[in-house]
Amino acid sequence: MIMPREHAHAYALTFPGAYAEHPWGQTVIKVKRKVFLFVNGAIAPEDGVSLSVKLPHSGADVLELPLAEPMGYGMGKHGWVTLLIMRDDQLPLRLLEAWIDESYRAVAPKRLLTELDALH
């Protein structure tokens, strides 16, 4: 079974210029020093994962889902959404990938978006 935490982390690293850092005991995936995915340690890895992504387009709709809430620290008002995905949730990985894609596109420089679109 594919765990959402590992899948999200691995998928995020496939984007042009993406790299991982580990501040504050959690993992963040960045592009050009800007975070586009927070992999939070609030949930034990065997139980699930808490992911935060920037969703300027779909955020309002995603927040209607029971697994979503505005990100803390005032980040919610800037389009950041936290997703609490438990191990037994049947969240389609394609949906998770679409959210990570949207978050990357929200923060990545245009040059890298051109490179990304050339890959697909």
PyMOL commands that set and color helices and strands:
alter all, ss='L'
color gray80, all
select helices_A, chain A and resi 4-12+23-25+59-62+76-78+93-107+110-119
alter helices_A, ss='H'
color red, helices_A
select strands_A, chain A and resi 18-21+27-31+34-40+48-54+68-70+80-86
alter strands_A, ss='S'
color yellow, strands_A
deselect
rebuild
show_as cartoon
